[in-house]
């Protein structure tokens, strides 16, 4: 079953969780940092996707959605799109490239990038 739009999960909750987790002292710094980067990306990605859908864009319901959202965002605002693509690259490093170090300070920086993407995309208008 699908939730009505007003009951759907809010992507900003991922960001809030990551912001709380980054300050947590009970876990290994590397695992906290990697988890936070992932949540930062998904907070921004899902928020952007929702905003673009509000503007009338449609996206596939498969693995291609990440590229489609990024490409659409780049077409409408290259600056925000570049930030999202950079965040995605770091998310992939965090999840798949375990030889790439991810520090808590870098994760904090990326949380700020995610927050900036979310803030900036609210003012996005569809280009014709």
TAHU-V92855 format. One record per residue. PSI is psi in whole degrees, 0 to 359 (none if undefined). Layout:
BEGIN
psi->(PSI:PSI)
END
This chain:
BEGIN
psi->(144:144:145:152:318:345:358:156:137:118:331:338:329:316:317:316:315:321:324:318:325:336:354:134:354:1:161:133:318:317:323:312:314:319:318:321:318:315:324:315:310:328:310:313:309:324:315:315:314:317:317:323:324:330:1:3:149:146:151:156:54:191:342:348:324:314:319:316:313:315:317:318:317:321:332:330:98:324:311:320:319:321:317:319:320:318:322:318:316:325:317:319:315:321:327:336:80:349:349:119:140:116:163:325:322:318:318:317:315:329:320:322:316:314:320:319:311:316:312:325:341:331:3:137:148:131:141:none)
END
